[in-house]
Structures are given as C-alpha cells and as structure tokens.
C-alpha cells in the first residue's frame, strides 16, 4: 500500500506538531453568535477537493455577501479556489517553501485578524496548528474518529465519518457557521472569469472552422498514480463514435496535462471525427473555461471530473476502484457509472489516504472494464440538456 505523503521536512514537522498537540489541553469550545466578518478557508492539495470546497464557498458567499471569505491554498488548489472570486489568497508552495516562508505567512495571517478558520483538510495537524498559532479564535475542522492530535487544536471539531460523501463532510464544516446552509441541491457552479471565458471561446473558434455542433469533453487519463482507475482508451473511442452518429459534426475536446498528451495523440489516431488536444493548456482556469463551453464531460474519477461538475457542466464520472458514494461528482448536472461487482472493489480508501500500489484483481483493471459504452450513454442522457443523445 502507498500512503499519500508529505515532503520529508513537512513529514517531520507534522510529527512534531502532533506530538506537541498530544500533550496540550484540548481547545475550549467558543460560542458562535453572529458569523465573524472575516473567515479563512484552508485547503491544501487535491484539485477535486478544491472544486468541492469552492462550490460550497460560493453558496456561503451568496448567502452572506457581507462576510469576507479568504483562502489559504497550495499550488494544487490555488486556481480552483481563487479564480474569479475576489478573495484574498494566502499561498504556500508545498513543493518548495520551507519553515521561513511558513513563519512569515503565519505572521501575515495573524495580523489579518480572522474571526474563524474553516480547515477543509481531513488529517493534517499542520493546518490545524497553523490556525491555532495564527490566533484565530474559532477553528472548525474535520476530526477522524479516535484519539487524534488534530482534535485538540480545533474549537469546533466535526466528526469525519467514512460513510459520508466528501461533499457532506465539507458542508458540515460550513454549517457550524451557518446551520441553514442548503443541501446538495443548492450546489453553486464555480464562476469562470471573463478573460478566461473569452480565451476559451477564441481557442475553440480557431479550431472549429465555423462548425456549429456539440462539444463533448473527454479526460482520458487519471494521473501517474493508480492507473487502474483509467477507463480503457478503446472504450472512449467507441463511445465517441456512438455519439458522433448522433451528430456528424461532433467535436471532441481532450483535456489534461503532460500525462494525457500521449493518450490524446492515440485517441486522435483512432477516432474518425474531429478532436482537439487541450493537454498543453497548462492552467486549471483555462481548462475550466474550455469545459464551460462543453455540452458534456466524460472522465474517470479525477480532479477534472469534480472541476467540470462544479462548473455546472453535464458530467459523467466513471468509477471502479473508488466508491462514488464518497467521491461521486457533485453538481446540478452530474452522474456516475459504477458497474463492477468485484469483491475487491472499492480498493482505494481516500478517507484513510491509502491507495494500492497495483490492481489486485485477476484481470488488471477489471472493475473499469465492467463499464460498457452503453452504460455511459445511459448516464449521459440523464444529465445533458435536451435530448440530442436520443
């Protein structure tokens, strides 16, 4: 098994913080009357997590426009948590920044005078320690069951239950500040900046040769870890051909990064219609601008899946090794496909930050192979606008 980890310096600091917190008295609970005028939202790591949190923050801001909600983020969540928001962004680069930068950041946040911190990390003692050291009086965060050093640093711990969806767990944190925060049906789409939206339209127009047709976004990869989460590329090609029979001018948008670029080339070589390679876009915000122009997004369980769903794009997520009960896409038009009956599925436990090094099924990736193109079409028909897939 591989556990999600930190850089060595962060791992040592995490252990030291946990040891010190274990000896400290538990933080006293603070009564919340009115919501503090300045709130700090903390989320490091995970594009998908960041998209969920941002959608929740948009809902909170809509209900409380008078509240200043700023964010503390790292390089993985910076764009999705801050683009087109107007929020103050406190940034820590977890790949390169060290102790000196963290101390300067702590001093600046302390001077900002936040009345509450909402820590959306699930396990980190470092983020809880940061909010405590910054002198923020109300500290809300998830607390795993059992003895936990993180628990002692939070004034308002919220039990982290593995059966809950990640959306429900994170929404529970904001409900400490506002118990009337609406449920899943009130999920707010993430806004796309005007500049980015204009760039997206121009990018697509330059490649469409004046064609007016449906645009279907496909994210072929899953990143470098746990490749067995990936739906086979031939299945994506088969699905695209089925959709193309509904609209001969169909355009396929292939999103991703460097990991997906070879897959995009192979897809283009196999697919008989038009496809656009957007793997070199290099920006979450610009990728989001392209997704916003799409009629449908189809991908395996990835951060892009959560990004598309949070943008309000009709989204179908494909699941096998992970459970959609906890990590299914959330949005006004979102669905998932989970067809396997293998006993070893789900094998990924993201709540405990554990992921198998390799697929343990008799046939590699069998749980994803159990998803047929027709299954995806059925799910897509439930989320698209109109009936153009019929």
C-alpha positions as CSV (number, residue, x, y, z in Angstrom):
1,X,0.0,0.0,0.0
2,X,1.1,3.6,-0.7
3,X,0.0,6.3,1.7
4,X,-0.3,9.9,0.5
5,X,2.7,11.7,2.0
6,X,4.5,14.9,2.6
7,X,7.9,16.2,1.7
8,X,10.4,14.9,4.4
9,X,10.5,18.4,6.1
10,X,6.7,18.5,6.2
11,X,6.5,14.9,7.5
12,X,8.9,15.7,10.3
13,X,7.1,18.9,11.2
14,X,3.7,17.1,11.1
15,X,5.0,14.5,13.6
16,X,6.4,17.2,15.8
17,X,3.2,19.2,15.7
18,X,1.2,16.0,16.5
19,X,3.5,15.2,19.5
20,X,3.2,18.7,20.9
21,X,-0.6,18.8,20.4
22,X,-1.0,15.5,22.1
23,X,0.4,17.0,25.3
24,X,-1.6,20.2,25.2
25,X,-5.0,20.6,26.7
26,X,-8.0,20.4,24.3
27,X,-9.0,23.7,22.8
28,X,-12.0,25.2,24.6
29,X,-15.2,25.5,22.5
30,X,-16.2,29.1,21.6
31,X,-19.8,30.1,21.3
32,X,-20.7,31.4,17.9
33,X,-23.3,34.1,17.9
34,X,-23.0,36.2,14.7
35,X,-20.8,34.8,11.9
36,X,-17.4,36.5,12.1
37,X,-16.8,39.2,9.5
38,X,-13.6,37.6,8.3
39,X,-13.3,33.9,7.6
40,X,-10.3,31.9,6.4
41,X,-10.9,28.8,4.3
42,X,-7.9,26.3,4.3
43,X,-7.5,23.7,1.6
44,X,-4.2,22.2,0.5
45,X,-3.9,19.5,-2.1
46,X,-6.4,18.0,-4.4
47,X,-8.0,19.7,-7.4
48,X,-11.2,17.6,-6.8
49,X,-11.3,18.6,-3.2
50,X,-10.7,22.2,-4.1
51,X,-13.5,22.2,-6.6
52,X,-15.9,20.8,-4.0
53,X,-14.8,23.4,-1.4
54,X,-15.0,26.3,-3.9
55,X,-18.6,25.3,-4.8
56,X,-19.5,25.3,-1.1
57,X,-17.8,28.7,-0.6
58,X,-19.8,30.1,-3.5
59,X,-23.0,29.0,-1.8
60,X,-21.8,30.5,1.5
61,X,-20.8,33.8,-0.2
62,X,-24.2,34.1,-1.9
63,X,-26.0,33.8,1.5
64,X,-23.5,36.1,3.3
65,X,-22.2,38.7,0.8
66,X,-21.2,40.9,3.8
67,X,-18.7,38.2,5.0
68,X,-15.1,38.4,3.8
69,X,-14.1,34.8,2.9
70,X,-10.4,34.4,2.1
71,X,-8.4,31.3,1.3
72,X,-5.1,29.6,2.3
73,X,-4.0,27.3,-0.5
74,X,-1.1,25.5,-2.1
75,X,-0.2,25.1,-5.8
76,X,-2.7,22.3,-6.4
77,X,-5.8,24.3,-5.2
78,X,-4.8,27.9,-5.9
79,X,-6.5,28.4,-9.2
80,X,-9.7,26.5,-8.5
81,X,-10.1,28.1,-5.0
82,X,-9.5,31.7,-6.1
83,X,-10.2,32.3,-9.8
84,X,-12.9,35.0,-10.4
85,X,-13.6,35.2,-6.6
86,X,-12.0,38.5,-5.5
87,X,-10.8,36.7,-2.3
88,X,-7.5,37.4,-0.6
89,X,-5.3,34.5,-1.4
90,X,-2.6,33.3,1.0
91,X,-0.3,30.9,-0.8
92,X,2.1,28.3,0.4
93,X,4.0,26.2,-2.2
94,X,4.2,22.8,-0.5
95,X,6.8,21.6,-3.1
96,X,9.4,24.3,-2.4
97,X,8.5,26.6,0.6
98,X,10.1,25.8,3.9
99,X,9.9,26.9,7.5
100,X,10.9,30.5,6.9
101,X,8.1,31.1,4.4
102,X,5.6,29.4,6.7
103,X,6.6,31.7,9.6
104,X,6.3,34.9,7.5
105,X,2.9,33.6,6.2
106,X,1.8,32.9,9.8
107,X,2.7,36.4,10.9
108,X,0.8,38.0,8.0
109,X,-2.3,35.9,8.6
110,X,-2.2,36.7,12.3
111,X,-2.2,40.4,11.5
112,X,-5.2,40.0,9.2
113,X,-7.4,39.3,12.2
114,X,-9.6,36.4,11.1
115,X,-12.5,35.6,13.4
116,X,-12.9,32.0,12.1
117,X,-10.9,29.4,10.2
118,X,-12.6,26.5,8.4
119,X,-9.9,23.8,7.8
120,X,-11.1,21.5,5.0
121,X,-8.1,19.1,5.4
122,X,-9.1,15.7,6.7
123,X,-6.0,14.6,8.6
124,X,-3.4,17.4,8.7
125,X,-2.2,18.5,12.1
126,X,-0.1,21.2,10.4
127,X,-3.0,23.1,9.0
128,X,-4.8,22.9,12.4
129,X,-1.7,24.1,14.2
130,X,-1.4,27.0,11.7
131,X,-4.9,28.2,12.5
132,X,-4.2,27.9,16.2
133,X,-0.8,29.7,16.0
134,X,-2.4,32.5,13.9
135,X,-4.6,33.3,16.9
136,X,-7.9,32.6,15.1
137,X,-10.4,32.1,17.9
138,X,-12.9,29.9,16.1
139,X,-11.3,26.9,14.4
140,X,-13.5,24.5,12.6
141,X,-12.3,21.2,11.1
142,X,-12.8,17.6,10.4
143,X,-11.6,15.2,13.1
144,X,-11.1,11.5,12.4
145,X,-12.5,9.1,15.0
146,X,-10.4,8.1,18.0
147,X,-7.6,9.8,19.8
148,X,-6.2,12.5,17.4
149,X,-3.9,15.4,18.0
150,X,-5.7,17.4,15.4
151,X,-8.9,17.2,17.5
152,X,-7.2,19.1,20.4
153,X,-6.4,22.1,18.2
154,X,-10.0,22.6,17.0
155,X,-12.6,24.6,18.9
156,X,-15.3,23.1,16.8
157,X,-14.4,19.6,15.5
158,X,-16.7,17.8,13.2
159,X,-16.6,14.0,13.2
160,X,-15.2,12.7,9.9
161,X,-17.3,9.6,9.1
162,X,-16.2,7.4,6.3
163,X,-19.7,6.7,5.1
164,X,-20.3,10.3,4.3
165,X,-19.7,11.8,0.8
166,X,-16.9,14.3,0.7
167,X,-19.4,17.0,-0.1
168,X,-21.5,16.2,3.0
169,X,-18.4,16.1,5.2
170,X,-17.2,19.5,4.0
171,X,-20.6,21.1,4.0
172,X,-20.9,20.1,7.7
173,X,-18.0,22.4,8.4
174,X,-19.7,25.5,7.0
175,X,-22.9,24.6,8.8
176,X,-21.1,25.2,12.1
177,X,-21.1,28.9,11.0
178,X,-24.5,28.7,9.3
179,X,-26.8,25.8,10.2
180,X,-29.1,26.9,7.4
181,X,-26.6,26.2,4.6
182,X,-28.6,24.5,1.9
183,X,-28.0,20.8,0.9
184,X,-26.7,19.2,-2.2
185,X,-29.4,20.5,-4.5
186,X,-28.2,24.1,-3.9
187,X,-24.7,23.4,-5.1
188,X,-23.4,26.6,-6.8
189,X,-21.4,26.5,-10.1
190,X,-17.9,27.9,-9.9
191,X,-17.7,31.1,-11.8
192,X,-15.4,31.4,-14.8
193,X,-13.5,34.7,-15.2
194,X,-14.5,36.9,-18.1
195,X,-10.9,36.9,-19.5
196,X,-10.6,33.1,-19.3
197,X,-14.1,32.6,-20.8
198,X,-13.2,34.9,-23.8
199,X,-10.0,33.0,-24.2
200,X,-11.9,29.7,-24.2
201,X,-14.3,30.8,-26.9
202,X,-11.5,32.1,-29.1
203,X,-9.5,28.9,-28.6
204,X,-12.4,26.8,-29.7
205,X,-13.5,29.1,-32.6
206,X,-10.0,28.9,-34.0
207,X,-10.2,25.1,-34.3
208,X,-13.8,24.7,-35.3
209,X,-13.7,26.1,-38.8
210,X,-17.1,27.7,-38.3
211,X,-18.8,24.5,-37.4
212,X,-21.7,24.7,-35.0
213,X,-22.0,21.4,-33.3
214,X,-22.0,19.6,-30.0
215,X,-18.8,19.7,-28.0
216,X,-18.0,16.7,-25.8
217,X,-15.1,16.9,-23.4
218,X,-13.2,13.7,-22.5
219,X,-10.4,13.4,-19.9
220,X,-8.6,10.2,-20.9
221,X,-6.1,9.8,-18.1
222,X,-6.0,9.6,-14.3
223,X,-2.6,11.0,-13.4
224,X,0.6,9.0,-12.6
225,X,-0.8,7.1,-9.6
226,X,-3.3,4.2,-9.6
227,X,-3.6,3.9,-13.4
228,X,-6.0,1.0,-12.9
229,X,-8.7,3.8,-12.3
230,X,-8.5,4.6,-16.0
231,X,-11.2,3.5,-18.4
232,X,-9.5,1.9,-21.5
233,X,-8.8,4.2,-24.4
234,X,-10.6,2.0,-26.9
235,X,-13.8,2.3,-24.9
236,X,-13.5,6.1,-25.1
237,X,-13.1,5.8,-28.8
238,X,-16.1,3.5,-29.1
239,X,-18.2,5.9,-27.0
240,X,-17.1,8.9,-29.2
241,X,-18.1,7.1,-32.3
242,X,-21.5,6.3,-30.9
243,X,-22.1,9.9,-30.0
244,X,-20.7,11.0,-33.5
245,X,-23.5,9.0,-35.1
246,X,-25.9,11.4,-33.3
247,X,-24.1,14.4,-34.8
248,X,-21.7,14.1,-37.7
249,X,-20.1,17.4,-36.8
250,X,-19.4,16.4,-33.2
251,X,-16.3,17.9,-31.7
252,X,-14.3,16.1,-29.0
253,X,-12.2,18.2,-26.6
254,X,-9.4,16.2,-24.9
255,X,-8.3,17.8,-21.6
256,X,-5.4,17.0,-19.4
257,X,-1.7,17.7,-18.8
258,X,1.6,16.1,-19.8
259,X,0.4,12.7,-18.7
260,X,-2.6,12.8,-21.0
261,X,-0.8,14.1,-24.1
262,X,0.3,10.6,-25.5
263,X,-3.3,9.4,-24.9
264,X,-4.7,12.4,-26.8
265,X,-2.4,11.5,-29.7
266,X,-3.5,7.9,-29.7
267,X,-7.2,8.9,-29.4
268,X,-6.9,11.2,-32.4
269,X,-5.2,8.4,-34.5
270,X,-8.1,6.0,-33.7
271,X,-11.1,8.3,-33.8
272,X,-12.6,9.2,-37.2
273,X,-14.1,12.5,-36.2
274,X,-12.7,15.9,-35.1
275,X,-10.8,16.1,-31.8
276,X,-9.0,19.0,-30.2
277,X,-6.0,18.4,-27.9
278,X,-6.1,20.8,-25.0
279,X,-3.5,18.9,-22.9
280,X,-1.0,21.8,-23.4
281,X,-3.3,24.5,-22.0
282,X,-1.4,24.3,-18.7
283,X,-3.9,26.1,-16.5
284,X,-6.8,24.9,-14.4
285,X,-8.7,28.1,-15.0
286,X,-8.2,27.9,-18.8
287,X,-9.2,24.2,-18.8
288,X,-12.3,25.2,-16.8
289,X,-13.0,27.9,-19.5
290,X,-13.0,25.2,-22.2
291,X,-15.1,22.8,-20.1
292,X,-17.6,25.6,-19.6
293,X,-18.2,25.6,-23.4
294,X,-18.8,21.8,-23.4
295,X,-22.2,20.0,-23.7
296,X,-20.9,17.0,-21.8
297,X,-17.8,15.9,-19.9
298,X,-16.9,12.2,-19.5
299,X,-13.9,11.0,-17.5
300,X,-12.7,8.6,-14.8
301,X,-12.6,9.6,-11.1
302,X,-10.2,12.6,-11.3
303,X,-9.9,16.2,-10.3
304,X,-11.2,17.3,-13.7
305,X,-14.4,15.3,-13.1
306,X,-15.0,17.4,-9.9
307,X,-14.0,20.6,-11.7
308,X,-16.4,20.0,-14.6
309,X,-19.3,19.1,-12.2
310,X,-18.6,22.2,-10.1
311,X,-18.7,24.4,-13.2
312,X,-22.2,23.1,-13.9
313,X,-21.1,21.1,-17.0
314,X,-23.1,17.9,-17.6
315,X,-20.6,15.4,-16.2
316,X,-20.4,11.6,-16.1
317,X,-17.8,10.1,-13.8
318,X,-16.5,6.5,-14.3
319,X,-15.8,4.5,-11.1
320,X,-14.3,1.1,-10.3
321,X,-11.5,1.1,-7.7
322,X,-13.0,4.0,-5.7
323,X,-16.5,4.4,-4.4
324,X,-18.8,7.0,-5.9
325,X,-20.7,7.0,-2.6
326,X,-18.0,9.2,-1.2
327,X,-16.4,10.7,-4.3
328,X,-19.2,10.9,-6.9
329,X,-19.3,14.2,-8.9
330,X,-21.5,16.9,-7.4
331,X,-23.3,19.5,-9.5
332,X,-26.6,20.5,-11.0
333,X,-26.0,18.0,-13.8
334,X,-23.8,15.2,-12.6
335,X,-24.0,11.4,-12.7
336,X,-21.6,8.4,-12.3
337,X,-21.3,4.9,-13.6
338,X,-20.2,2.1,-11.2
339,X,-21.0,-1.3,-12.6
340,X,-18.5,-3.7,-11.1
341,X,-19.4,-6.5,-8.6
342,X,-15.9,-7.4,-7.8
343,X,-15.4,-8.1,-4.1
344,X,-12.1,-6.2,-4.1
345,X,-13.8,-3.0,-5.2
346,X,-13.5,-0.4,-3.8
347,X,-9.9,-0.9,-3.0
348,X,-8.9,2.8,-2.7
349,X,-9.6,4.3,0.7
350,X,-9.1,8.0,0.1
351,X,-10.5,8.8,3.6
352,X,-7.6,6.9,5.2
353,X,-5.3,8.2,2.5
354,X,-4.4,4.7,1.3
355,X,-4.2,3.6,-2.3
356,X,-2.9,0.2,-3.5
357,X,0.3,0.1,-5.5
358,X,-1.2,-2.2,-8.1
359,X,-4.5,-3.7,-9.1
360,X,-5.2,-6.9,-7.2
361,X,-8.0,-8.3,-9.5
362,X,-7.3,-11.4,-11.5
363,X,-7.6,-9.3,-14.6
364,X,-5.9,-5.9,-14.4
365,X,-8.4,-3.1,-14.2
366,X,-11.3,-5.5,-14.4
367,X,-13.6,-3.1,-12.4
368,X,-13.2,-0.4,-15.1
369,X,-13.6,-2.9,-17.9
370,X,-17.0,-3.7,-16.4
371,X,-18.2,-0.3,-17.7
372,X,-19.6,-0.5,-21.2
373,X,-20.1,2.4,-23.6
374,X,-23.8,1.9,-23.4
375,X,-23.7,2.3,-19.7
376,X,-22.0,5.7,-20.1
377,X,-24.6,6.7,-22.8
378,X,-27.4,5.9,-20.4
379,X,-25.8,8.1,-17.7
380,X,-25.1,10.9,-20.2
381,X,-28.8,11.0,-21.2
382,X,-29.7,11.8,-17.6
383,X,-27.5,14.9,-17.3
384,X,-27.4,16.6,-20.7
385,X,-29.6,19.5,-21.7
386,X,-32.1,18.4,-24.3
387,X,-32.4,15.0,-26.0
388,X,-29.7,15.2,-28.6
389,X,-28.3,11.8,-27.5
390,X,-31.6,10.0,-28.2
